[in-house]
């Protein structure tokens, strides 16, 4: 029977501190041992100063990657503290050894490969992008789409919202003729100087660029009195793709 207040399922992986050098070696030593280790034992095995080892242990403990408990003792006096790896710590160590976690880029590339192998992959990619963009608008609340900060009391201009979202996603958008855009938010030409999925985009442009095209369509779809028209020209200019938003 489920207890009140108990959340089913796993916990999220905690925010990881910098894991390299001696700190990663400390975490690795804890991972390889079945029993808790104290500072003296870790120092003798890894070298260095006890205070340095203790400092790294404190960081690992605060991050939820190690646990700390008094070791059993048969004599008097304060028992030494023993440190053991937690499940999250074991996962973090193995991720570091493997070159890092499977992140959003890995999932995105897997999705691209899947869609590229389907006869209607390009159309599905664009539809997926629209759904994604619309979801960002809905999740962020009125006038915002994936932009950190408090919700705006009034509707955010379409181009401003698109630019802010693309910037956060890693596209380095540059608005051509920003003075004209500032005067009237009805149209804008935007250069996308970088791409977070460039290698995949070169291999499968219809899919990757289709997702990004649909993404912007989704971001602009709820604008009144009428939605904006979005055009994306992949690899259209030296050093950029060209995105156009018009009334």
Secondary structure, 3 states (H helix, E strand, C coil): CCCCCCCCCCCCCCCCCCCCHHHHHHHHHHHHCCCCECHHHHHHHHCCCHHHHHHHHHHHHHCCCEEEEECCCCCCCCCCEEEEECHHHHHHHHHHHCCCCCCHHHHHHHHHHHHHCCCCHHHHHHHHHHHHHHHHHHHHCCCCCCCCCCCCCCCCCHHHHHHHHHHHHCCCEEEECHHHHHHCCCCEEEEECCCCCHHHHHHCHHHHHHHHHHHHHHHHCCCCCCCCEEEEEEEEECCEEEEEEEC
